[in-house]
Amino acid sequence: MMKLGIIDLETGNIASLIAAIKKLNLSYKICKSEFDFEKIDKIILPGVGAFKDFMKKIRSKKIDKVINEKNMQNIPILGVCVGFQVLFNKSNEFGEHKGLSCLDGEIKSFKDYSKEIKVPHVGWNECNIVKKSRLFEGIENNSDFYFTHSYLLKNSSKNIILSKTKYDIEFVSSVNKNNMYGVQFHPEKSQSSGLKLLKNFNDIC
């Protein structure tokens, strides 16, 4: 039986994501190493903490190679929060660090664009859907999702942007290119809209 793989790098608590997946009654497997991905037909990469440390964990467990292989096989992949950020080329969080380069773009600090802005951006905020996608199917435009982050995506292709969010400045809150999806917010903490989005991702495959 094919199932959803949830990557656990043991850098943060993924209990809320697992609880959301269980609430949706979806079949899933926790993937902690490169050997855990047999019969996995879609992947969620959740992440919290610093970009550098997260990428170090991914590389040490050789999960970067798995993600690249699955991406080439057109397996649906959803990056969440820092898991969204590492899908891109690089980040300037505590120095410059390379990401997975699955998508083109850079992760920059809010402070690079607004010195007065309060970081981190924590709490509920609206997602303005700018491009139709199965990921947001059945979700009303400008629905609230839960955010907690200090960095944002810049210099990405306009063609991949699904939604934008305003927090003093406007930033990209979700993307999609082919089989690759990413959300800056936490769908597992975003009540009914977040659950719907997770179900939509599971049903995409």
N, C-alpha and C positions, 0 to 999 in steps of 0.2 A: 504493500500500500504506500503510495506516494504521500509525502507530508511536508508541512512547513518546518523549516529549520530556524531556530532562534539562537543566534550567536551569543555566547556568554564568555566574555573575556575576563570576568571576575574583577572588573574595575568599578562596578557599581551594582546597585540592587535592581534586578530585573523582575522582582516579584510582582510589581503592578502590571507589567506587560504580560506575564504568564497568567495572572488573574483575569486580564481582559480576554486573552485567547481562550481560556477555559470558559469564560462567560459566553463566548461565541460558539462554544462546543466544537472547536477546530482541532484537528489532529496535528500534533507538533512534536518536535524533538529538540532538546537542548544540545547545541553543538559547541564543545569546548576545545576541540582540536581538529586538525586537518583530516582526521580519520572518521569523523562523526557525520559525514555528509552523504553517506550512501542512501539512495532513494529519496533524497531531498529535492523537491521540485520548485521550491520558492524559499527565499531567505529574508529574514529581518535582521538588520545589524543595528541594535540599539547602543547608545553610548552616552556616558556622562564623564565629566572631568576634563583634563587638558588634552589637546590635540596630540602633542608630542608623546605623552605617556600611552595614549590609546593606540597610536600607530606602532609604538614599540611593542606593545602586547600582540597586536595583529601580526607583526613580522616574526616575533619570537615563536608564535604558535603556527606559523606558515599559513595563516588564514588569508593573507593577502593573495597568495597563489591560488587558493580555492576560489576566492571571489573573482579573480581574473578569469579562471577557467569556467566558472559558472556563468559569468558575464558573456563569454564567447559562445557558450551553449544557449544563450538567450533565456536563461533562467531568471524569472522576476526577482529583483533584489530591492528591498526597501531600507534605506538608511534613516535613522531617527536621531535627531539632535546632533551629538558629536559623530554618530554613525552616518549622518547626512553630510557633515562637514568633511570627513575624511574621503568621501567619494571624489573630491576635487583635487586639484594639482598641489596646492600648498596652503599653509597657514602662517600668519605672523604672530601667533600666540607664543610668548616667551621665546622669541627668535623665529627664524624661518625654518619650517619643517615640511617635508614632502608628504603628500597624501597618496591615495591609491591611483589617482589620475584616471578614474573611470569616466569622469566628466571634466570638462574644462572650466576653470574658475579658481578664484582665490578666496580664502577666508580671512577677513580683516576685522579689527576691533571697531566697535561702535565709536570709540574715542577718536579714531582716525578721521571721522567725518563730523563729529559733534562733541566738542570739549565739554559742553554743559549737560550732556545726556547722562542720566542715571543708569549705571550698570551694576549688576546684571539686569536685563529685561526679564522680569519675573511676573507671571500671572496670566490672566485671560486676555486674549486680543483677537481681533477679527482677521479672517483670511479673505481677501478679495480675490476671487477666482477669475483669472484673466485668460485662461485657456481651458476648453472643455477636455475632461479626462475621465476615464472610468474610475480613477482613484476617488474622485469627489462625486460620483454618481449618487443621486438621492440625498445629497447634502446641500442645504440652502446656502446660497452665496452670502458672504460676510458672517458666517457662523463663527463662534468663538472657539479657540483652541488654547491649550495651556502651554506657555513658553517658559523657559529658563535658560538664558544664554547671554554672553557678552560679545559674541563675534557674529559676523554676518557674511553672506556670500556677495562677492563683487566680481565684475569682469567675466561673467558667464554669458553664454549665448542667450539672446532673448527668446529663441525658439524653444528652449527647454523649460521656461518659467510657467508654472501652473497657477501660482498664487503669490500675492504680495501682501505685506502687513505694514501698518504705520506705527512707528514708535519714535516720535520726534522726527526721524527720517524714515523713508520707505525702504523696506528690504524684502528680499526674496524669501518666502516662507515654504515653498514647495516646488519641486522640479520633476520632470520626467523626460527621458530620452530612451526610446525603444523599450527595453525590459528593465531599465534602471529608474527607480523612484527615490525621492528623498524629501523628508519633511523636517523643518527646523523645530517644530513644536513636538509635544509628546501626545500622540493620539491615545495612548493607554491611560492618560490622566485627563482626557478631554470629554468625558461622559459620552452621551449618545452619539455625537458627531464623530468622536474619535473611534468608537466601536464600529460605526458604520464604515469609516475609512479603512480600518483593519480588515473588516469583512470584504470590502471591495478589493483590497489588495490580494487577499486569499483567493477570491473568485476570479481574478484576472487570468490566472494560469489556465 
